[in-house]
């Protein structure tokens, strides 16, 4: 007689699969634990150079801190009259998209029992700067389009590896925000 | 007799205003120089941890490199079964938004002759993780909403400082992408 339950998955790809699946089941029973707020605090430095700190967030019912704060610089390149003290703001979006899809691929592969050996992706975003430079009202400010190109290697047929990336796309927070948009409010507090 | 041309703006806030305005005029006459492509290359490390490199980009008619490569880690926090080796992918979006608005504020202030002394912003994004965890089909994967809260100090009345932030929002590449969305294609190349 065949058991009709799937075998429990062990940890794989550095993912603690049993813990991840238990967490999902736990949150399913207590949906208030799923409410998270993520945050960045940004300080202007000079010119177009600014620096963000990312440390605290809210989630799983309480205030949380990352193990350590991360500080990230952003600037415009010299060809756009910046000091090039860091990547441009739009490159940080591409990093966010790449890393969101990548985390999904690893989690989903672990849940499906697929061992990954190498995964990488290139993310390119095309932008016509006549928008932000105020030269043309016909040209949008942001990217015209973004292309993600994955290379993936693991112990499964190409079709199964392709499905990992498809499912990562279907469950990606950043892919959703970038393709569907999100309401953003901008508030101001002046200091006199 | 009053001259009917505005005085030329000098450098201000660390912005080389004459160079910036000359660049805009130059690009206006050669629109192909405004076509840029920004890039991130991401490598899976382990679990939900990945690392991006940002170095090369295309723009102003040729391949360009930043002064140095920037490497950035991303991971899920331990409460979501990650190893917390860096900010989450969605926090990187918030950093991109903050730094884009901030660069705009500095450039626009310089163009308007307003000296800034301090500018900072907090960016918060609310997300219900029942989407990405696959618990509810009613809940979106991405942020429900994002709130940006600026503090700004400079040698202009509150109304003028507020207008800087309003204009930065109106000309922000990242604000446009996050609020209006952008087409994203995901391609796959498997290694067998």
Interface residues (C-beta under 8 A of the other chain):
Chain A: X13 X14 X15 X16 X19 X20 X23 X24 X27 X28 X31 X34 X35 X36 X37 X38 X39 X40 X41 X42 X43 X44 X45 X46 X47 X48 X49 X50 X52 X54 X57 X59 X60 X64 X66 X67 X70 X72 X73 X74 X75 X76 X77 X78 X79 X80 X81 X82 X83 X84 X86 X87 X88 X89 X90 X91 X92 X93 X94 X95 X96 X97 X98 X99 X100 X101 X102 X103 X104 X105 X106 X107 X116 X118 X119 X120 X121 X122 X123 X124 X125 X126 X127 X128 X129 X130 X131 X132 X133 X134 X135 X136 X139 X140 X141 X142 X143 X144 X145 X146 X147 X148 X149 X150 X151 X152 X153 X158 X161 X162 X165 X166 X169 X171 X172 X173 X174 X175 X176 X177 X178 X179 X180 X181 X182 X183 X184 X185 X186 X187 X188 X189 X190 X191 X192
Chain B: X13 X14 X15 X16 X19 X20 X23 X24 X27 X28 X31 X34 X35 X36 X37 X38 X39 X40 X41 X42 X43 X44 X45 X46 X47 X48 X49 X50 X52 X54 X57 X59 X60 X64 X66 X67 X70 X72 X73 X74 X75 X76 X77 X78 X79 X80 X81 X82 X83 X84 X86 X87 X88 X89 X90 X91 X92 X93 X94 X95 X96 X97 X98 X99 X100 X101 X102 X103 X104 X105 X106 X107 X116 X118 X119 X120 X121 X122 X123 X124 X125 X126 X127 X128 X129 X130 X131 X132 X133 X134 X135 X136 X139 X140 X141 X142 X143 X144 X145 X146 X147 X148 X149 X150 X151 X152 X153 X158 X161 X162 X165 X166 X169 X171 X172 X173 X174 X175 X176 X177 X178 X179 X180 X181 X182 X183 X184 X185 X186 X187 X188 X189 X190 X191 X192
